[in-house]
Amino acid sequence: MLGKTANGLYWMSRSLERAENTSRLIEAGQRLALTRSGDADDEWTPILQTASVYDGYLEKHGDITKDDAVDWMLRATDNPSSVLSSIKAARQNARMVRTAITYEMWEAINGCFMAVKDALARKVSERDLPAVLGMIRQRTALVRGATHGTMLRNDIYDFLRIGTFLERADNTARILDVKYYVLLPAASAVGSNLDNVQWESILRSVSARGGYRMVHGSQVRPREIVQFLILDNRMPRSLNFCCSKLHDNLRYLAHDYGGQTVSYEMAERLASSVKASDVDDVFENGLHEYIQTFLNTIGGLGHQIELDYRFYE
């Protein structure tokens, strides 16, 4: 399967994952803003930067306020990465490849779009925001469940998974970066109660708090959190887990299509590199530098996948 169908499947899954991840980032912003003193509106600058929607926001709104930042990320139709725009794009791509997905999956995607469109028809109040964010995650989880439960494990499934794990790895890296590089203002705060609360907020934003406690206990330690979110191969949002799955699914495609691609070789190198990483080296060389290198690499991998499988032909 090459060309437009692969393109539609890939971007459908990326858009759904992006919608969920944006809702998680908004929740992270809400939690992190509560941990810091000063103007709460100022706390949204790094969140917008992390989501790569800062420039578009400034062009539209100018001054940064919490309400406008949340609305821009949640429901702005002129922000292509907003939750509403992402889910609308996922539905449009699903319609384009309707014959390649199951009836159950289409119903889940269509239902997700209708529910989110209704919930975001008007500006969401701060009181209602937690419930709306939870609903978005639940609806995208229903699509994921329909995918796992009804789709054949063939090339269609591989393209869906590749889109999901590319987007998920990118998001986990960005959330780590906004905490460690942007939100902690002074070295003296490292190890403080503020630092620990912020790290726990990061765990919550990627649904990793329960898993972290199972592995490392209840005490919040930055080293163990970074170990968990980058290197733990059991954590479904860790960089190691996502890169391993990308490598697996690109290998399945290489087998189906009778030859390895440049993107497969790139994924193999990336998976090996992340697996071989050491958390002490990550901190010693700089977590921000590690994350930026990772983001550049995975962005290049996504572009190469589009070339290898001729998405735009």
Helices and strands as residue ranges (DSSP letters): H 4-34, G 40-43, H 44-50, H 54-61, H 66-74, H 83-96, G 98-100, H 103-119, H 129-150, H 155-177, I 178-183, G 187-189, H 193-205, H 209-216, H 222-226, I 227-231, H 239-257, H 262-275, H 279-285, H 287-308
